[in-house]
Amino acid sequence: MAFTLFAAAKLLMDKIAKEDAPVNNGRGTITVFMAGLGIGFGLALLFAPLSGEETREWLAESAEDRLKRIRRKGRRWVYQVQDVLDKSEDRVTKVLRTGKNALDSVAARLD
């Protein structure tokens, strides 16, 4: 299989070398793209580290791991937002209480 891929690559390079570069009607570009796509696909099949079933399992496990990480980060974010809201609520309550006390104090002096 590798011989046919290299032979196809050589034929493609010979074709490119023979074509007149200034005159380009678009067909040469499509041909080169399709040939490159075929060669890349063939090389991917030739050098694939895992079988199809193993690759599907690996992809499924990777997707599950990423989903778990995203959920964990989401939970952390929710906890952080809740913490900030709780602290903000406490600060607002304290400011309102202080303001009320100050107002009561001023009102008592005016009476």
Phi and psi restraints in degrees (range 20) as a CNS / XPLOR table:
assign (resid 1 and name C) (resid 2 and name N)
       (resid 2 and name CA) (resid 2 and name C) 1.0 -63.9 20.0 2
assign (resid 2 and name N) (resid 2 and name CA)
       (resid 2 and name C) (resid 3 and name N) 1.0 -36.6 20.0 2
assign (resid 2 and name C) (resid 3 and name N)
       (resid 3 and name CA) (resid 3 and name C) 1.0 -62.5 20.0 2
assign (resid 3 and name N) (resid 3 and name CA)
       (resid 3 and name C) (resid 4 and name N) 1.0 -42.1 20.0 2
assign (resid 3 and name C) (resid 4 and name N)
       (resid 4 and name CA) (resid 4 and name C) 1.0 -68.0 20.0 2
assign (resid 4 and name N) (resid 4 and name CA)
       (resid 4 and name C) (resid 5 and name N) 1.0 -34.8 20.0 2
assign (resid 4 and name C) (resid 5 and name N)
       (resid 5 and name CA) (resid 5 and name C) 1.0 -66.0 20.0 2
assign (resid 5 and name N) (resid 5 and name CA)
       (resid 5 and name C) (resid 6 and name N) 1.0 -43.7 20.0 2
assign (resid 5 and name C) (resid 6 and name N)
       (resid 6 and name CA) (resid 6 and name C) 1.0 -68.8 20.0 2
assign (resid 6 and name N) (resid 6 and name CA)
       (resid 6 and name C) (resid 7 and name N) 1.0 -35.3 20.0 2
assign (resid 6 and name C) (resid 7 and name N)
       (resid 7 and name CA) (resid 7 and name C) 1.0 -65.2 20.0 2
assign (resid 7 and name N) (resid 7 and name CA)
       (resid 7 and name C) (resid 8 and name N) 1.0 -41.9 20.0 2
assign (resid 7 and name C) (resid 8 and name N)
       (resid 8 and name CA) (resid 8 and name C) 1.0 -64.0 20.0 2
assign (resid 8 and name N) (resid 8 and name CA)
       (resid 8 and name C) (resid 9 and name N) 1.0 -39.5 20.0 2
assign (resid 8 and name C) (resid 9 and name N)
       (resid 9 and name CA) (resid 9 and name C) 1.0 -64.0 20.0 2
assign (resid 9 and name N) (resid 9 and name CA)
       (resid 9 and name C) (resid 10 and name N) 1.0 -41.2 20.0 2
assign (resid 9 and name C) (resid 10 and name N)
       (resid 10 and name CA) (resid 10 and name C) 1.0 -65.3 20.0 2
assign (resid 10 and name N) (resid 10 and name CA)
       (resid 10 and name C) (resid 11 and name N) 1.0 -44.1 20.0 2
assign (resid 10 and name C) (resid 11 and name N)
       (resid 11 and name CA) (resid 11 and name C) 1.0 -60.2 20.0 2
assign (resid 11 and name N) (resid 11 and name CA)
       (resid 11 and name C) (resid 12 and name N) 1.0 -41.3 20.0 2
assign (resid 11 and name C) (resid 12 and name N)
       (resid 12 and name CA) (resid 12 and name C) 1.0 -62.7 20.0 2
assign (resid 12 and name N) (resid 12 and name CA)
       (resid 12 and name C) (resid 13 and name N) 1.0 -45.4 20.0 2
assign (resid 12 and name C) (resid 13 and name N)
       (resid 13 and name CA) (resid 13 and name C) 1.0 -65.0 20.0 2
assign (resid 13 and name N) (resid 13 and name CA)
       (resid 13 and name C) (resid 14 and name N) 1.0 -38.7 20.0 2
assign (resid 13 and name C) (resid 14 and name N)
       (resid 14 and name CA) (resid 14 and name C) 1.0 -63.0 20.0 2
assign (resid 14 and name N) (resid 14 and name CA)
       (resid 14 and name C) (resid 15 and name N) 1.0 -41.0 20.0 2
assign (resid 14 and name C) (resid 15 and name N)
       (resid 15 and name CA) (resid 15 and name C) 1.0 -64.3 20.0 2
assign (resid 15 and name N) (resid 15 and name CA)
       (resid 15 and name C) (resid 16 and name N) 1.0 -42.4 20.0 2
assign (resid 15 and name C) (resid 16 and name N)
       (resid 16 and name CA) (resid 16 and name C) 1.0 -63.6 20.0 2
assign (resid 16 and name N) (resid 16 and name CA)
       (resid 16 and name C) (resid 17 and name N) 1.0 -41.3 20.0 2
assign (resid 16 and name C) (resid 17 and name N)
       (resid 17 and name CA) (resid 17 and name C) 1.0 -65.5 20.0 2
assign (resid 17 and name N) (resid 17 and name CA)
       (resid 17 and name C) (resid 18 and name N) 1.0 -33.1 20.0 2
assign (resid 17 and name C) (resid 18 and name N)
       (resid 18 and name CA) (resid 18 and name C) 1.0 -80.0 20.0 2
assign (resid 18 and name N) (resid 18 and name CA)
       (resid 18 and name C) (resid 19 and name N) 1.0 -25.7 20.0 2
assign (resid 18 and name C) (resid 19 and name N)
       (resid 19 and name CA) (resid 19 and name C) 1.0 -69.0 20.0 2
assign (resid 19 and name N) (resid 19 and name CA)
       (resid 19 and name C) (resid 20 and name N) 1.0 147.6 20.0 2
assign (resid 19 and name C) (resid 20 and name N)
       (resid 20 and name CA) (resid 20 and name C) 1.0 -83.1 20.0 2
assign (resid 20 and name N) (resid 20 and name CA)
       (resid 20 and name C) (resid 21 and name N) 1.0 112.8 20.0 2
assign (resid 20 and name C) (resid 21 and name N)
       (resid 21 and name CA) (resid 21 and name C) 1.0 -61.2 20.0 2
assign (resid 21 and name N) (resid 21 and name CA)
       (resid 21 and name C) (resid 22 and name N) 1.0 -42.3 20.0 2
assign (resid 21 and name C) (resid 22 and name N)
       (resid 22 and name CA) (resid 22 and name C) 1.0 -64.7 20.0 2
assign (resid 22 and name N) (resid 22 and name CA)
       (resid 22 and name C) (resid 23 and name N) 1.0 -29.6 20.0 2
assign (resid 22 and name C) (resid 23 and name N)
       (resid 23 and name CA) (resid 23 and name C) 1.0 -95.2 20.0 2
assign (resid 23 and name N) (resid 23 and name CA)
       (resid 23 and name C) (resid 24 and name N) 1.0 108.4 20.0 2
assign (resid 23 and name C) (resid 24 and name N)
       (resid 24 and name CA) (resid 24 and name C) 1.0 -134.3 20.0 2
assign (resid 24 and name N) (resid 24 and name CA)
       (resid 24 and name C) (resid 25 and name N) 1.0 111.3 20.0 2
assign (resid 24 and name C) (resid 25 and name N)
       (resid 25 and name CA) (resid 25 and name C) 1.0 -98.6 20.0 2
assign (resid 25 and name N) (resid 25 and name CA)
       (resid 25 and name C) (resid 26 and name N) 1.0 7.1 20.0 2
assign (resid 25 and name C) (resid 26 and name N)
       (resid 26 and name CA) (resid 26 and name C) 1.0 98.5 20.0 2
assign (resid 26 and name N) (resid 26 and name CA)
       (resid 26 and name C) (resid 27 and name N) 1.0 -27.0 20.0 2
assign (resid 26 and name C) (resid 27 and name N)
       (resid 27 and name CA) (resid 27 and name C) 1.0 -68.4 20.0 2
assign (resid 27 and name N) (resid 27 and name CA)
       (resid 27 and name C) (resid 28 and name N) 1.0 -35.5 20.0 2
assign (resid 27 and name C) (resid 28 and name N)
       (resid 28 and name CA) (resid 28 and name C) 1.0 -65.1 20.0 2
assign (resid 28 and name N) (resid 28 and name CA)
       (resid 28 and name C) (resid 29 and name N) 1.0 -38.5 20.0 2
assign (resid 28 and name C) (resid 29 and name N)
       (resid 29 and name CA) (resid 29 and name C) 1.0 -64.8 20.0 2
assign (resid 29 and name N) (resid 29 and name CA)
       (resid 29 and name C) (resid 30 and name N) 1.0 -43.4 20.0 2
assign (resid 29 and name C) (resid 30 and name N)
       (resid 30 and name CA) (resid 30 and name C) 1.0 -65.5 20.0 2
assign (resid 30 and name N) (resid 30 and name CA)
       (resid 30 and name C) (resid 31 and name N) 1.0 -41.0 20.0 2
assign (resid 30 and name C) (resid 31 and name N)
       (resid 31 and name CA) (resid 31 and name C) 1.0 -62.6 20.0 2
assign (resid 31 and name N) (resid 31 and name CA)
       (resid 31 and name C) (resid 32 and name N) 1.0 -45.6 20.0 2
assign (resid 31 and name C) (resid 32 and name N)
       (resid 32 and name CA) (resid 32 and name C) 1.0 -63.8 20.0 2
assign (resid 32 and name N) (resid 32 and name CA)
       (resid 32 and name C) (resid 33 and name N) 1.0 -42.1 20.0 2
assign (resid 32 and name C) (resid 33 and name N)
       (resid 33 and name CA) (resid 33 and name C) 1.0 -61.3 20.0 2
assign (resid 33 and name N) (resid 33 and name CA)
       (resid 33 and name C) (resid 34 and name N) 1.0 -47.9 20.0 2
assign (resid 33 and name C) (resid 34 and name N)
       (resid 34 and name CA) (resid 34 and name C) 1.0 -64.0 20.0 2
assign (resid 34 and name N) (resid 34 and name CA)
       (resid 34 and name C) (resid 35 and name N) 1.0 -40.9 20.0 2
assign (resid 34 and name C) (resid 35 and name N)
       (resid 35 and name CA) (resid 35 and name C) 1.0 -64.7 20.0 2
assign (resid 35 and name N) (resid 35 and name CA)
       (resid 35 and name C) (resid 36 and name N) 1.0 -42.4 20.0 2
assign (resid 35 and name C) (resid 36 and name N)
       (resid 36 and name CA) (resid 36 and name C) 1.0 -63.8 20.0 2
assign (resid 36 and name N) (resid 36 and name CA)
       (resid 36 and name C) (resid 37 and name N) 1.0 -38.9 20.0 2
assign (resid 36 and name C) (resid 37 and name N)
       (resid 37 and name CA) (resid 37 and name C) 1.0 -62.6 20.0 2
assign (resid 37 and name N) (resid 37 and name CA)
       (resid 37 and name C) (resid 38 and name N) 1.0 -43.9 20.0 2
assign (resid 37 and name C) (resid 38 and name N)
       (resid 38 and name CA) (resid 38 and name C) 1.0 -64.1 20.0 2
assign (resid 38 and name N) (resid 38 and name CA)
       (resid 38 and name C) (resid 39 and name N) 1.0 -42.8 20.0 2
assign (resid 38 and name C) (resid 39 and name N)
       (resid 39 and name CA) (resid 39 and name C) 1.0 -65.0 20.0 2
assign (resid 39 and name N) (resid 39 and name CA)
       (resid 39 and name C) (resid 40 and name N) 1.0 -43.3 20.0 2
assign (resid 39 and name C) (resid 40 and name N)
       (resid 40 and name CA) (resid 40 and name C) 1.0 -62.6 20.0 2
assign (resid 40 and name N) (resid 40 and name CA)
       (resid 40 and name C) (resid 41 and name N) 1.0 -41.5 20.0 2
assign (resid 40 and name C) (resid 41 and name N)
       (resid 41 and name CA) (resid 41 and name C) 1.0 -63.5 20.0 2
assign (resid 41 and name N) (resid 41 and name CA)
       (resid 41 and name C) (resid 42 and name N) 1.0 -43.8 20.0 2
assign (resid 41 and name C) (resid 42 and name N)
       (resid 42 and name CA) (resid 42 and name C) 1.0 -63.0 20.0 2
assign (resid 42 and name N) (resid 42 and name CA)
       (resid 42 and name C) (resid 43 and name N) 1.0 -43.0 20.0 2
assign (resid 42 and name C) (resid 43 and name N)
       (resid 43 and name CA) (resid 43 and name C) 1.0 -65.8 20.0 2
assign (resid 43 and name N) (resid 43 and name CA)
       (resid 43 and name C) (resid 44 and name N) 1.0 -37.3 20.0 2
assign (resid 43 and name C) (resid 44 and name N)
       (resid 44 and name CA) (resid 44 and name C) 1.0 -63.1 20.0 2
assign (resid 44 and name N) (resid 44 and name CA)
       (resid 44 and name C) (resid 45 and name N) 1.0 -42.0 20.0 2
assign (resid 44 and name C) (resid 45 and name N)
       (resid 45 and name CA) (resid 45 and name C) 1.0 -66.1 20.0 2
assign (resid 45 and name N) (resid 45 and name CA)
       (resid 45 and name C) (resid 46 and name N) 1.0 -38.8 20.0 2
assign (resid 45 and name C) (resid 46 and name N)
       (resid 46 and name CA) (resid 46 and name C) 1.0 -66.7 20.0 2
assign (resid 46 and name N) (resid 46 and name CA)
       (resid 46 and name C) (resid 47 and name N) 1.0 -41.0 20.0 2
assign (resid 46 and name C) (resid 47 and name N)
       (resid 47 and name CA) (resid 47 and name C) 1.0 -104.8 20.0 2
assign (resid 47 and name N) (resid 47 and name CA)
       (resid 47 and name C) (resid 48 and name N) 1.0 13.7 20.0 2
assign (resid 47 and name C) (resid 48 and name N)
       (resid 48 and name CA) (resid 48 and name C) 1.0 -61.1 20.0 2
assign (resid 48 and name N) (resid 48 and name CA)
       (resid 48 and name C) (resid 49 and name N) 1.0 128.4 20.0 2
assign (resid 48 and name C) (resid 49 and name N)
       (resid 49 and name CA) (resid 49 and name C) 1.0 -76.8 20.0 2
assign (resid 49 and name N) (resid 49 and name CA)
       (resid 49 and name C) (resid 50 and name N) 1.0 -21.5 20.0 2
assign (resid 49 and name C) (resid 50 and name N)
       (resid 50 and name CA) (resid 50 and name C) 1.0 -129.0 20.0 2
assign (resid 50 and name N) (resid 50 and name CA)
       (resid 50 and name C) (resid 51 and name N) 1.0 158.4 20.0 2
assign (resid 50 and name C) (resid 51 and name N)
       (resid 51 and name CA) (resid 51 and name C) 1.0 -74.6 20.0 2
assign (resid 51 and name N) (resid 51 and name CA)
       (resid 51 and name C) (resid 52 and name N) 1.0 172.3 20.0 2
assign (resid 51 and name C) (resid 52 and name N)
       (resid 52 and name CA) (resid 52 and name C) 1.0 -59.5 20.0 2
assign (resid 52 and name N) (resid 52 and name CA)
       (resid 52 and name C) (resid 53 and name N) 1.0 -46.2 20.0 2
assign (resid 52 and name C) (resid 53 and name N)
       (resid 53 and name CA) (resid 53 and name C) 1.0 -63.8 20.0 2
assign (resid 53 and name N) (resid 53 and name CA)
       (resid 53 and name C) (resid 54 and name N) 1.0 -43.9 20.0 2
assign (resid 53 and name C) (resid 54 and name N)
       (resid 54 and name CA) (resid 54 and name C) 1.0 -63.8 20.0 2
assign (resid 54 and name N) (resid 54 and name CA)
       (resid 54 and name C) (resid 55 and name N) 1.0 -39.2 20.0 2
assign (resid 54 and name C) (resid 55 and name N)
       (resid 55 and name CA) (resid 55 and name C) 1.0 -63.9 20.0 2
assign (resid 55 and name N) (resid 55 and name CA)
       (resid 55 and name C) (resid 56 and name N) 1.0 -43.4 20.0 2
assign (resid 55 and name C) (resid 56 and name N)
       (resid 56 and name CA) (resid 56 and name C) 1.0 -62.1 20.0 2
assign (resid 56 and name N) (resid 56 and name CA)
       (resid 56 and name C) (resid 57 and name N) 1.0 -42.3 20.0 2
assign (resid 56 and name C) (resid 57 and name N)
       (resid 57 and name CA) (resid 57 and name C) 1.0 -62.5 20.0 2
assign (resid 57 and name N) (resid 57 and name CA)
       (resid 57 and name C) (resid 58 and name N) 1.0 -43.9 20.0 2
assign (resid 57 and name C) (resid 58 and name N)
       (resid 58 and name CA) (resid 58 and name C) 1.0 -62.4 20.0 2
assign (resid 58 and name N) (resid 58 and name CA)
       (resid 58 and name C) (resid 59 and name N) 1.0 -43.7 20.0 2
assign (resid 58 and name C) (resid 59 and name N)
       (resid 59 and name CA) (resid 59 and name C) 1.0 -63.1 20.0 2
assign (resid 59 and name N) (resid 59 and name CA)
       (resid 59 and name C) (resid 60 and name N) 1.0 -41.5 20.0 2
assign (resid 59 and name C) (resid 60 and name N)
       (resid 60 and name CA) (resid 60 and name C) 1.0 -64.1 20.0 2
assign (resid 60 and name N) (resid 60 and name CA)
       (resid 60 and name C) (resid 61 and name N) 1.0 -44.3 20.0 2
assign (resid 60 and name C) (resid 61 and name N)
       (resid 61 and name CA) (resid 61 and name C) 1.0 -64.0 20.0 2
assign (resid 61 and name N) (resid 61 and name CA)
       (resid 61 and name C) (resid 62 and name N) 1.0 -41.6 20.0 2
assign (resid 61 and name C) (resid 62 and name N)
       (resid 62 and name CA) (resid 62 and name C) 1.0 -63.2 20.0 2
assign (resid 62 and name N) (resid 62 and name CA)
       (resid 62 and name C) (resid 63 and name N) 1.0 -42.3 20.0 2
assign (resid 62 and name C) (resid 63 and name N)
       (resid 63 and name CA) (resid 63 and name C) 1.0 -64.0 20.0 2
assign (resid 63 and name N) (resid 63 and name CA)
       (resid 63 and name C) (resid 64 and name N) 1.0 -41.5 20.0 2
assign (resid 63 and name C) (resid 64 and name N)
       (resid 64 and name CA) (resid 64 and name C) 1.0 -63.5 20.0 2
assign (resid 64 and name N) (resid 64 and name CA)
       (resid 64 and name C) (resid 65 and name N) 1.0 -43.0 20.0 2
assign (resid 64 and name C) (resid 65 and name N)
       (resid 65 and name CA) (resid 65 and name C) 1.0 -62.0 20.0 2
assign (resid 65 and name N) (resid 65 and name CA)
       (resid 65 and name C) (resid 66 and name N) 1.0 -44.1 20.0 2
assign (resid 65 and name C) (resid 66 and name N)
       (resid 66 and name CA) (resid 66 and name C) 1.0 -64.9 20.0 2
assign (resid 66 and name N) (resid 66 and name CA)
       (resid 66 and name C) (resid 67 and name N) 1.0 -40.0 20.0 2
assign (resid 66 and name C) (resid 67 and name N)
       (resid 67 and name CA) (resid 67 and name C) 1.0 -62.6 20.0 2
assign (resid 67 and name N) (resid 67 and name CA)
       (resid 67 and name C) (resid 68 and name N) 1.0 -41.7 20.0 2
assign (resid 67 and name C) (resid 68 and name N)
       (resid 68 and name CA) (resid 68 and name C) 1.0 -62.3 20.0 2
assign (resid 68 and name N) (resid 68 and name CA)
       (resid 68 and name C) (resid 69 and name N) 1.0 -43.0 20.0 2
assign (resid 68 and name C) (resid 69 and name N)
       (resid 69 and name CA) (resid 69 and name C) 1.0 -63.7 20.0 2
assign (resid 69 and name N) (resid 69 and name CA)
       (resid 69 and name C) (resid 70 and name N) 1.0 -40.4 20.0 2
assign (resid 69 and name C) (resid 70 and name N)
       (resid 70 and name CA) (resid 70 and name C) 1.0 -64.9 20.0 2
assign (resid 70 and name N) (resid 70 and name CA)
       (resid 70 and name C) (resid 71 and name N) 1.0 -42.5 20.0 2
assign (resid 70 and name C) (resid 71 and name N)
       (resid 71 and name CA) (resid 71 and name C) 1.0 -61.8 20.0 2
assign (resid 71 and name N) (resid 71 and name CA)
       (resid 71 and name C) (resid 72 and name N) 1.0 -43.5 20.0 2
assign (resid 71 and name C) (resid 72 and name N)
       (resid 72 and name CA) (resid 72 and name C) 1.0 -60.7 20.0 2
assign (resid 72 and name N) (resid 72 and name CA)
       (resid 72 and name C) (resid 73 and name N) 1.0 -45.7 20.0 2
assign (resid 72 and name C) (resid 73 and name N)
       (resid 73 and name CA) (resid 73 and name C) 1.0 -63.8 20.0 2
assign (resid 73 and name N) (resid 73 and name CA)
       (resid 73 and name C) (resid 74 and name N) 1.0 -38.4 20.0 2
assign (resid 73 and name C) (resid 74 and name N)
       (resid 74 and name CA) (resid 74 and name C) 1.0 -62.6 20.0 2
assign (resid 74 and name N) (resid 74 and name CA)
       (resid 74 and name C) (resid 75 and name N) 1.0 -43.7 20.0 2
assign (resid 74 and name C) (resid 75 and name N)
       (resid 75 and name CA) (resid 75 and name C) 1.0 -62.6 20.0 2
assign (resid 75 and name N) (resid 75 and name CA)
       (resid 75 and name C) (resid 76 and name N) 1.0 -43.4 20.0 2
assign (resid 75 and name C) (resid 76 and name N)
       (resid 76 and name CA) (resid 76 and name C) 1.0 -60.2 20.0 2
assign (resid 76 and name N) (resid 76 and name CA)
       (resid 76 and name C) (resid 77 and name N) 1.0 -42.3 20.0 2
assign (resid 76 and name C) (resid 77 and name N)
       (resid 77 and name CA) (resid 77 and name C) 1.0 -62.9 20.0 2
assign (resid 77 and name N) (resid 77 and name CA)
       (resid 77 and name C) (resid 78 and name N) 1.0 -43.5 20.0 2
assign (resid 77 and name C) (resid 78 and name N)
       (resid 78 and name CA) (resid 78 and name C) 1.0 -61.6 20.0 2
assign (resid 78 and name N) (resid 78 and name CA)
       (resid 78 and name C) (resid 79 and name N) 1.0 -43.9 20.0 2
assign (resid 78 and name C) (resid 79 and name N)
       (resid 79 and name CA) (resid 79 and name C) 1.0 -62.7 20.0 2
assign (resid 79 and name N) (resid 79 and name CA)
       (resid 79 and name C) (resid 80 and name N) 1.0 -41.0 20.0 2
assign (resid 79 and name C) (resid 80 and name N)
       (resid 80 and name CA) (resid 80 and name C) 1.0 -64.7 20.0 2
assign (resid 80 and name N) (resid 80 and name CA)
       (resid 80 and name C) (resid 81 and name N) 1.0 -42.3 20.0 2
assign (resid 80 and name C) (resid 81 and name N)
       (resid 81 and name CA) (resid 81 and name C) 1.0 -64.6 20.0 2
assign (resid 81 and name N) (resid 81 and name CA)
       (resid 81 and name C) (resid 82 and name N) 1.0 -42.5 20.0 2
assign (resid 81 and name C) (resid 82 and name N)
       (resid 82 and name CA) (resid 82 and name C) 1.0 -61.7 20.0 2
assign (resid 82 and name N) (resid 82 and name CA)
       (resid 82 and name C) (resid 83 and name N) 1.0 -40.0 20.0 2
assign (resid 82 and name C) (resid 83 and name N)
       (resid 83 and name CA) (resid 83 and name C) 1.0 -63.6 20.0 2
assign (resid 83 and name N) (resid 83 and name CA)
       (resid 83 and name C) (resid 84 and name N) 1.0 -45.2 20.0 2
assign (resid 83 and name C) (resid 84 and name N)
       (resid 84 and name CA) (resid 84 and name C) 1.0 -62.3 20.0 2
assign (resid 84 and name N) (resid 84 and name CA)
       (resid 84 and name C) (resid 85 and name N) 1.0 -42.6 20.0 2
assign (resid 84 and name C) (resid 85 and name N)
       (resid 85 and name CA) (resid 85 and name C) 1.0 -63.8 20.0 2
assign (resid 85 and name N) (resid 85 and name CA)
       (resid 85 and name C) (resid 86 and name N) 1.0 -41.4 20.0 2
assign (resid 85 and name C) (resid 86 and name N)
       (resid 86 and name CA) (resid 86 and name C) 1.0 -62.1 20.0 2
assign (resid 86 and name N) (resid 86 and name CA)
       (resid 86 and name C) (resid 87 and name N) 1.0 -45.6 20.0 2
assign (resid 86 and name C) (resid 87 and name N)
       (resid 87 and name CA) (resid 87 and name C) 1.0 -63.4 20.0 2
assign (resid 87 and name N) (resid 87 and name CA)
       (resid 87 and name C) (resid 88 and name N) 1.0 -40.8 20.0 2
assign (resid 87 and name C) (resid 88 and name N)
       (resid 88 and name CA) (resid 88 and name C) 1.0 -64.7 20.0 2
assign (resid 88 and name N) (resid 88 and name CA)
       (resid 88 and name C) (resid 89 and name N) 1.0 -41.0 20.0 2
assign (resid 88 and name C) (resid 89 and name N)
       (resid 89 and name CA) (resid 89 and name C) 1.0 -62.0 20.0 2
assign (resid 89 and name N) (resid 89 and name CA)
       (resid 89 and name C) (resid 90 and name N) 1.0 -42.5 20.0 2
assign (resid 89 and name C) (resid 90 and name N)
       (resid 90 and name CA) (resid 90 and name C) 1.0 -62.2 20.0 2
assign (resid 90 and name N) (resid 90 and name CA)
       (resid 90 and name C) (resid 91 and name N) 1.0 -41.5 20.0 2
assign (resid 90 and name C) (resid 91 and name N)
       (resid 91 and name CA) (resid 91 and name C) 1.0 -65.9 20.0 2
assign (resid 91 and name N) (resid 91 and name CA)
       (resid 91 and name C) (resid 92 and name N) 1.0 -44.0 20.0 2
assign (resid 91 and name C) (resid 92 and name N)
       (resid 92 and name CA) (resid 92 and name C) 1.0 -62.6 20.0 2
assign (resid 92 and name N) (resid 92 and name CA)
       (resid 92 and name C) (resid 93 and name N) 1.0 -43.4 20.0 2
assign (resid 92 and name C) (resid 93 and name N)
       (resid 93 and name CA) (resid 93 and name C) 1.0 -60.4 20.0 2
assign (resid 93 and name N) (resid 93 and name CA)
       (resid 93 and name C) (resid 94 and name N) 1.0 -43.0 20.0 2
assign (resid 93 and name C) (resid 94 and name N)
       (resid 94 and name CA) (resid 94 and name C) 1.0 -64.6 20.0 2
assign (resid 94 and name N) (resid 94 and name CA)
       (resid 94 and name C) (resid 95 and name N) 1.0 -42.2 20.0 2
assign (resid 94 and name C) (resid 95 and name N)
       (resid 95 and name CA) (resid 95 and name C) 1.0 -64.8 20.0 2
assign (resid 95 and name N) (resid 95 and name CA)
       (resid 95 and name C) (resid 96 and name N) 1.0 -43.2 20.0 2
assign (resid 95 and name C) (resid 96 and name N)
       (resid 96 and name CA) (resid 96 and name C) 1.0 -64.5 20.0 2
assign (resid 96 and name N) (resid 96 and name CA)
       (resid 96 and name C) (resid 97 and name N) 1.0 -40.6 20.0 2
assign (resid 96 and name C) (resid 97 and name N)
       (resid 97 and name CA) (resid 97 and name C) 1.0 -64.1 20.0 2
assign (resid 97 and name N) (resid 97 and name CA)
       (resid 97 and name C) (resid 98 and name N) 1.0 -43.4 20.0 2
assign (resid 97 and name C) (resid 98 and name N)
       (resid 98 and name CA) (resid 98 and name C) 1.0 -63.4 20.0 2
assign (resid 98 and name N) (resid 98 and name CA)
       (resid 98 and name C) (resid 99 and name N) 1.0 -43.1 20.0 2
assign (resid 98 and name C) (resid 99 and name N)
       (resid 99 and name CA) (resid 99 and name C) 1.0 -63.4 20.0 2
assign (resid 99 and name N) (resid 99 and name CA)
       (resid 99 and name C) (resid 100 and name N) 1.0 -40.8 20.0 2
assign (resid 99 and name C) (resid 100 and name N)
       (resid 100 and name CA) (resid 100 and name C) 1.0 -63.6 20.0 2
assign (resid 100 and name N) (resid 100 and name CA)
       (resid 100 and name C) (resid 101 and name N) 1.0 -44.0 20.0 2
assign (resid 100 and name C) (resid 101 and name N)
       (resid 101 and name CA) (resid 101 and name C) 1.0 -62.1 20.0 2
assign (resid 101 and name N) (resid 101 and name CA)
       (resid 101 and name C) (resid 102 and name N) 1.0 -40.8 20.0 2
assign (resid 101 and name C) (resid 102 and name N)
       (resid 102 and name CA) (resid 102 and name C) 1.0 -65.7 20.0 2
assign (resid 102 and name N) (resid 102 and name CA)
       (resid 102 and name C) (resid 103 and name N) 1.0 -41.2 20.0 2
assign (resid 102 and name C) (resid 103 and name N)
       (resid 103 and name CA) (resid 103 and name C) 1.0 -65.5 20.0 2
assign (resid 103 and name N) (resid 103 and name CA)
       (resid 103 and name C) (resid 104 and name N) 1.0 -42.6 20.0 2
assign (resid 103 and name C) (resid 104 and name N)
       (resid 104 and name CA) (resid 104 and name C) 1.0 -60.6 20.0 2
assign (resid 104 and name N) (resid 104 and name CA)
       (resid 104 and name C) (resid 105 and name N) 1.0 -40.2 20.0 2
assign (resid 104 and name C) (resid 105 and name N)
       (resid 105 and name CA) (resid 105 and name C) 1.0 -63.9 20.0 2
assign (resid 105 and name N) (resid 105 and name CA)
       (resid 105 and name C) (resid 106 and name N) 1.0 -45.2 20.0 2
assign (resid 105 and name C) (resid 106 and name N)
       (resid 106 and name CA) (resid 106 and name C) 1.0 -65.9 20.0 2
assign (resid 106 and name N) (resid 106 and name CA)
       (resid 106 and name C) (resid 107 and name N) 1.0 -40.3 20.0 2
assign (resid 106 and name C) (resid 107 and name N)
       (resid 107 and name CA) (resid 107 and name C) 1.0 -65.3 20.0 2
assign (resid 107 and name N) (resid 107 and name CA)
       (resid 107 and name C) (resid 108 and name N) 1.0 -36.8 20.0 2
assign (resid 107 and name C) (resid 108 and name N)
       (resid 108 and name CA) (resid 108 and name C) 1.0 -66.6 20.0 2
assign (resid 108 and name N) (resid 108 and name CA)
       (resid 108 and name C) (resid 109 and name N) 1.0 -35.9 20.0 2
assign (resid 108 and name C) (resid 109 and name N)
       (resid 109 and name CA) (resid 109 and name C) 1.0 -70.8 20.0 2
assign (resid 109 and name N) (resid 109 and name CA)
       (resid 109 and name C) (resid 110 and name N) 1.0 -32.3 20.0 2
assign (resid 109 and name C) (resid 110 and name N)
       (resid 110 and name CA) (resid 110 and name C) 1.0 -74.1 20.0 2
assign (resid 110 and name N) (resid 110 and name CA)
       (resid 110 and name C) (resid 111 and name N) 1.0 -24.0 20.0 2
